[in-house]
Amino acid sequence: MARAPSPPLPAIDHVGGYKHSQYDPRIGWEICQRMCDGLTIREIAADPDMPCYATIYRWRRMHADFAEMYDGCRDKLARKHQLENASWDAARAGWREAEIAGGLRRRRPAGAGRKSTYTLEAAQAVCERLAEGEALSAICARPGTPSLKAVYTWLKRFPEFEAMYLAAREEQRMWLELEIEHVIGTCRSRELTQARALVAKLQGRMGRLTPKRYRPDGRVWTRPD
C-alpha cells in the first residue's frame, strides 16, 4: 500500500557559502520515509528538494531526533530483509523436501555442517563500528566479535548483511571526505605541511575503501581491511 503524499516541505538552499543549518524535522521525516520506501541516500539526495548527500550525514551526527529516525529506518529495513530471507529459505526447504520425496536427492544427515554464527544483532554491531570509522580488522580482533572469515561468509550468505555493510562503508567514506574538507578549510599557512600529511593519510585510507569486488548486477562491496 502506497503511503500518503508528503506535506509541503521547506525549501532547501543549495547555493554555496556559509549558512545556518537548514535542518527541519519535516525534511528529516521525509528522508527516512523515502529510505523505508527503498531509496538509497544518493537517490534521495539527487532530488533538488532534498539536502545534498553530505548534509544528510551531517544532520545525522548533529540532530539526535533525525539520528533516531534514521537508525530506526535502517533497523526496519534490516528486519524486512531478514523476513524476506526467512521466507526464501522456507521456500527452498519446501523444494528440497519435494526433490527428496521424488528421489531426486538424498536427505542430508541431521547435524551435518556447522551452524552459522550470524545474528542480526552481531551484524548491526559490526556495521555501526564500521560507519564510525573503525577498521574491520580491528573490529574482528575484539573478543566476542566474528572473525574476518565469518564476515566474508556473512557477506556471501546474507543479503541483509551485505546491504548494511555497503551502507556502513559508504558512510565511513563520506566521513573521511568531510574530514579532509575540514582539514583543508581550517589549516593555517604555518600548518600546511602537517595538513598535507594528514590529508594524504586520509586519502590513503579512502583508497583502501575503494571497491575491490564487483557483482554481475553492478553492486560492489569493499574488501575487509
N, C-alpha and C positions, 0 to 999 in steps of 0.2 A: 504494500500500500504506500503510495507516494505521500510524502509529508506536505503539510500546508505551505503555501508560498510565504517567504520570509517578509517581515515588515520592512519598510524603507530604512536603509542604513545611512549613518553619517558618511559624508564624502571623505575620501582619502586623498590627501595632498601628496602627489608623487614628485613634486618639484624638489630638487636637491637643496642642500643647505641645512643649517641648524633649525630645529623646531621642537617644541614640546611634544611629548608623547601623544600620539593620536589614538591611544587605546580607548576603546569603548566596549563595555561588556556585551553589547548587542552584536558587535562585529566578532568578538571572541566566540560568542554562541554560534554565529553563522559559520565560522571556520570549522568548529567542532561538528556541526551538523553535516557539513559537506564531507568531512573526514568519515563520519559514520555512513554517509552515502557511498563511500568507496573511492573518493577522490584522493589523490596524493597532495602533499603540501605544495609541490611545484605546480600542479594543475590548479589548485586553489589560488596561488599567488599570481598565476597568469591572468586572472580576471582583473580588469582595471579598477573594479570597485573594491578589491581586496588589497590589504597591505602586501608589500614585497616579501620575498622568501626570508630574507634575513630578519625583517621586522617581526615576522610571526614567531621565530625562535627567540628573538629578544624579548618579546612580550611574555613568552612562557617563563623566562627567567625572572622577569620583573614584576609580574602580576600573579599573585597566588590564586585568585579566582579563575583566571584563564588556565593556569597550570593544572588546577584540579579538574576542570572540564576537559582539557586536552588529554591528560593521563587517563581519565575515566573513559574517554572515547577510545583510546588505544587499547585499554583493557577489554572494552566491549568488543572491539574488532578481533582481538586475540581469542576471546571466548567463542565468537562466531566461527572463526577458522577452526577452532578445536571441535566444535559441534559438527561442522561440515566434514571434518576428517573422520570423526567417530561414525557419522552416517556412511561415509565411503567405506570405512573399514568393515562395517556391518554388512554392506552390500557385497564386498569382496568375500567375506566369510560365507555368505549365502551361496555365491557362485562356486566357492571351493567345496562346500558340502555337496552341491549338486554334481560336481565333477567326481567326487569320491563315490557318491551313490551310483553314478553311471559307469564306474570302473575306469575313469579317465586319469585318475591319480590316486596315490596312496595317502592315508591319513598320517600326518606327522606324529611321532611318539609324544606323549604328554611330557612336558618339562624339557623338551629339546630346545637348545639355544638359550642365550642369555636374555633375561628380562631387561628392557630398556630402562635407563636411569632418568629418562626425560619426564619432567613435570612442568606445567605452565609457570608455577612459582619460580622454579630454578631458572627457566628461560628468561622470565622477566627480570630477575635479579642480574643475570649476565648482561642483558641489553641495557638496563639502567646504568650500569657501571661503564659500559662502552660509550653510551651517549654522553656521560660526564667526562670522557676523555681518557679513561684508563685503558691501558693496553690489554688485549685479550690474554696474552701470555701471563701478565701479572694477575689478572682475574683468576685464571685457571691454576695459578700457583698457590692460591689461598686454600687453607684447609676447608673441607666440606663443599668445595666447588667442583664442577665437572672438569675432566681433563680436556686438553686440546683435541684429542682423538674423539672424545664424546661429543664435543661441539661440532666437529666435522660430520659425525654421524647424524646428529640432530638436524643439521642443515640439509642433509640429503633425504631424511625420512619425514620431517615435519614441516610442511609448508607454512604453518602459522609462525614457527620459529624463524624460518627464513625471512618472512615478511617483517617481523620485529627486528631481526638482525640488520636487514637492509636499512630500515628506518633509523636505527641507532647509529649505524655507520654514517649515514647522511647527516644526522645531527652532529656527530662528532666532527665531521669535515667542516660543517658550517661554522662551528665554534672556533675551529682553527683559523678559518678565513677571517672571522670577526676579530680574533686576537691579533692577526697580522695587521689588519686595518688599524687597530688601536695602537699598536707599537709604532706604525708609520705616522699616525696622526698626532701622537703625543711626544715623540722624541725631540730632543733639542740638538742643536748643531754639535755641541761638545759630546753628545751621547751617540753620535752617528755610527761609530764603529761597533759599539755594543748592540745598537738597534739592528744593524745589518746582520750581525752574528745570530741574534735571536730570530730574525725573520728567516734566515737560511735554515735554522734548526726547525722552525715551524713548517717551512716549505718541504723540508725533507720528511717530516712526519706526514704531511699531506700526500707526498709521493708514495709513501708506503701504504697509504689507504687507497691508492688507485686500484680499481677492479683488476683482478688477475685471472678471473674465470668467467666465461660467457656461456649462457644457456641458449638453446635453439630459439626460444621465444623472445630473446633480446634482454632478459633480465640478467643482472650481474650480481655477484657478491664478492667481497674482498677476502683475500687470503688472511686467516688469523695471524696477528703479529708474531 
